[in-house]
Amino acid sequence: MVTHPAHAFHAHVPALVPPVVACVGDPFYKITSEALLVTQQLVKVGIKPATSCRFSPTPFPSSPPSSARTSEP
């Protein structure tokens, strides 16, 4: 991941993240440590600006859902 440009990974992030996150919770420490290293690299790739890609590193909506909003009595 270090030798390739960030935009080369942006299209593949949705396919890469779920198995890496699953490996972070693995009971074997070696698998977990490798998954954390990959996560670190994915974060580095995700925060670099992608000028020619529509990838957005923000997984959450900008406003809370209507059920989370509270109204004052």
C-alpha positions as CSV (number, residue, x, y, z in Angstrom):
1,M,0.0,0.0,0.0
2,V,2.9,2.3,0.6
3,T,4.3,1.9,-2.9
4,H,1.0,2.6,-4.7
5,P,-0.9,5.9,-5.1
6,A,-3.8,6.4,-2.7
7,H,-6.4,6.7,-5.4
8,A,-5.6,3.1,-6.5
9,F,-7.2,1.8,-3.3
10,H,-10.2,4.1,-3.0
11,A,-12.4,2.0,-5.2
12,H,-11.5,-1.1,-3.3
13,V,-11.9,0.1,0.3
14,P,-15.5,-1.2,0.6
15,A,-14.3,-4.7,-0.2
16,L,-11.2,-4.5,1.9
17,V,-12.5,-3.1,5.2
18,P,-15.0,-5.8,6.3
19,P,-12.6,-8.7,6.3
20,V,-9.9,-6.6,7.9
21,V,-12.2,-5.5,10.7
22,A,-13.3,-9.2,11.2
23,C,-9.6,-10.1,11.6
24,V,-9.1,-7.4,14.2
25,G,-11.4,-9.4,16.5
26,D,-9.6,-12.7,15.9
27,P,-8.6,-14.6,19.0
28,F,-5.1,-15.2,17.7
29,Y,-2.8,-12.3,18.4
30,K,-0.7,-12.6,15.2
31,I,-3.8,-12.3,13.0
32,T,-5.1,-9.4,15.1
33,S,-1.7,-7.6,15.0
34,E,-1.5,-7.9,11.2
35,A,-5.1,-6.7,10.8
36,L,-4.3,-3.7,12.9
37,L,-1.3,-2.9,10.7
38,V,-3.5,-3.2,7.6
39,T,-6.0,-0.9,9.3
40,Q,-3.3,1.7,9.9
41,Q,-2.4,1.6,6.2
42,L,-6.1,1.9,5.2
43,V,-6.5,4.9,7.4
44,K,-3.4,6.5,5.8
45,V,-4.8,5.8,2.3
46,G,-8.3,7.0,3.3
47,I,-7.2,10.4,4.6
48,K,-5.2,11.4,1.5
49,P,-7.3,13.5,-0.8
50,A,-8.9,11.8,-3.7
51,T,-9.3,14.3,-6.4
52,S,-10.5,12.0,-9.2
53,C,-12.5,9.5,-7.0
54,R,-15.9,9.7,-5.4
55,F,-14.7,7.8,-2.3
56,S,-15.7,9.4,0.9
57,P,-13.9,8.4,4.1
58,T,-16.8,9.5,6.2
59,P,-19.0,6.5,7.0
60,F,-21.7,8.4,8.9
61,P,-24.3,10.9,7.7
62,S,-23.7,14.6,8.5
63,S,-26.8,14.9,10.6
64,P,-28.3,12.5,13.1
65,P,-31.3,10.5,12.1
66,S,-34.7,11.9,13.1
67,S,-35.2,9.3,15.8
68,A,-32.0,10.5,17.6
69,R,-33.2,14.1,17.7
70,T,-34.8,15.2,20.9
71,S,-37.4,17.9,21.3
72,E,-37.6,20.1,24.3
73,P,-40.9,19.8,26.3
